């Protein structure tokens, strides 16, 4: 199974966690669409308040965990939305790491969007949810 996070990126993320400059670089790297200053500051604040234990556990354990065997037990409709310009988790990863294991899953992409879809394209996310959920 391909690794969504390179070893170099993982090492940088571990070394620089909790640093203002690193948080600012992260938001710039993983978003594509323009963000207001208020939204950008909120994303940076969220990044900085992540505990070291949670951050390190995700990068060294959680992001590497292979749950593919358990995924076949999921039998509900699943709709995945990915940004076409997501540099944190490329939409190309989904057909390899997700769709083969979730037989009911569908994948849609959002053009010119990065990793933080609720912040970058909230109206598109709402429309996506409305298309897939009976209200």
N, C-alpha and C positions, 0 to 999 in steps of 0.2 A: 504494500500500500504506500503511495507517495506521501512524503512529509510536507504538510502545508506550510510549515515554518522552517526556513533554512537554519542550519547550525550557526551560521554567522549572525543571522538576525536574532536567533534565540540568545546567543551570548551577549550581543549588544543590549537586548531588552533586559536581561538579567543584571548586567553591569550598571546600566543607567537608570534603573527604576527609581522613582522618587525625585528625580531631578527635573526642575522646571524646563530647562532647555530640551531635554529628551521628550518630555510630554508635549511640548510645542512642536517638535519635529514629528512626533508620532501622528498628531492630528493632521498635520500637513501631508504626511505620507499616505495615510489611509483614507483621506477624504478627497473628493474630486470637485463636487459642486460647491459654489460659493456659500460660505457660512457667515452669519452675522457675528460681530465681535462678541456679543453676549453668548451665543451658542458655542463658539470656539472656546471661550473662557470656561464654560460649563464642562465641556469635554475634557479640557486640560485639568480642571479641578477634580473631576471624576477619576481621571488617570492617576493623579497624585495621591488621592486618598485611598487607593487600593492598598491593602496591607501587604507587607513584604511576604508574609507567609502565603497568602492567597496567590499573589503574583508568581512567586517561585514555584509553588505547587502546580499551578496551571502550566507554566512553561516547561517544567521538568517531568511532570507526571501526566496531568490531565490532557494536555494537547497531544501526547504520545500514545494515549490509551487506545487500544484497538477494541471497539465495541461492535464490530461487524457481525459477530455471531449472535448477539442479542437483538440486533436490528430486525432480523427476519421474524421476530415475534410481534412486531408492530403491524397491525392490520387495519389501521384507521387511515382515512385520507390525509395526505401530507402535501402541503404546497410550500415550495422553497422559492424565495426571491433573492436574487444575487445581483450585485452591481457589476456591470461589464468591465469596469475599471478598478475593481477591488484588488488592491495590491497586498492585502493582508491574507485573504483567502480567495484566490482566483476562482471565478465561476467555472473554469475548466476542471477544477478539483471535484465539483459536485457529481458529474457523470461517472467518475472513477471511484470516489470514496463514499458516496451516499446513495445514488440512484440504484446501483446493482443490489443493494441490501434492503431497500425499502420499495417493495413492489407497487405500493399505492402512491408513491411520490411523483409529483410533477415539479418541473423547474421552469421558472420564468426569470428573465433577466431585465434589468433596468439600465437603459443606455446612459452612458456618461455618469455613472454613480459609483462611489467607492464602497467602503466597508461599513459605514455608519448610516445605513439607509433611513432610520427614523429621524435622524438629524438632518441629513442631506436632502431627503425627498419625502417629507412626512405625508404630503397629499397622495403621492404615488403608493406609499405603504398602506394608507387607509383604503385607497381604491382596490389594491391587491387583496386586502383582507375582506373587503365587502364582496368581491367576486368569488371568494372561496368559502365564505361563511354564510349560512342561511340565518337571517336575523328575523 
